[in-house]
Amino acid sequence: NMVNTIYNEKIEDTLLLYAKSLNLLLIDKWVKMPFWHFEFSKNEIKIIIDGDRAFDISIVINGNIFYLYQYDRTINKKNLTNTENIIYQMEVLRKFLE
């Protein structure tokens, strides 16, 4: 089943490795195929990364939700769930957090 191969351990490993490099603290995680969801925090900021065959990153600051695509529209072409796109969006997130 193709849907079940979209999210896998390599995706999770890549996501968690990048999160660690950004000093993000994992505060919640669940996977109910094909859906997956991670929440991280950094200082007073919450970062939510979730999806199924496609994913997005949202940032919660003082209760206000911002979507990473609002900061950089190029990620609209990089939203299918695969390691290449996880890396791409995490690099955009890195720039956003700097």
CORJO-V368527 format. One record per pair of residues at least 4 apart in sequence whose C-alpha atoms are under 8 Angstrom apart, sorted by the first residue. I is the first residue (numbers start at 0). J is the second residue. Records with the same first field share a line. If there is no record, write none. Layout:
I->J + J
//
This chain:
0->4
1->5
2->6 + 33 + 52
3->7 + 32 + 33
5->33 + 51 + 52 + 80 + 81
6->10 + 11 + 32 + 33 + 35 + 51 + 52 + 80 + 81
7->11
8->12
9->13 + 82
10->14 + 80 + 81 + 82 + 85
11->15
12->16
13->17 + 82 + 85 + 86
14->18 + 85 + 86 + 89
15->19
16->20
17->21 + 86 + 89
18->22 + 23 + 24 + 39 + 89
19->23 + 24
21->93
22->41
23->39 + 40 + 41
24->39 + 40 + 41
25->37 + 38 + 39 + 40
26->37 + 38 + 39 + 40
27->36 + 37 + 38 + 39
28->35 + 36 + 37 + 38
29->35 + 36 + 37
30->34 + 35 + 36
31->35
32->51
33->51 + 52
34->49 + 50 + 51
35->49 + 50 + 51
36->47 + 48 + 49 + 50
37->47 + 48 + 49
38->45 + 46 + 47 + 48
39->45 + 46 + 47
40->44 + 45 + 46
41->45 + 46
43->60 + 61
44->58 + 59 + 60 + 61
45->58 + 59 + 60
46->56 + 57 + 58 + 59
47->56 + 57 + 58 + 59
48->54 + 55 + 56 + 57
49->54 + 55 + 56
50->54 + 55 + 80
51->80
52->79 + 80
53->78 + 79 + 80
54->78 + 79 + 80
55->66 + 67 + 78
56->66 + 67 + 88
57->64 + 65 + 66 + 67
58->64 + 65 + 66 + 67
59->63 + 64 + 65
60->64 + 65
65->69
66->70
67->71 + 74 + 91 + 92
68->72 + 73 + 74 + 75
70->95
71->91
73->77
74->78 + 87 + 88
77->84 + 87 + 88
78->84
79->84
80->84 + 85
81->85
82->86
83->87
84->88
85->89
86->90
87->91
88->92
89->93
90->94
91->95
92->96
93->97
//
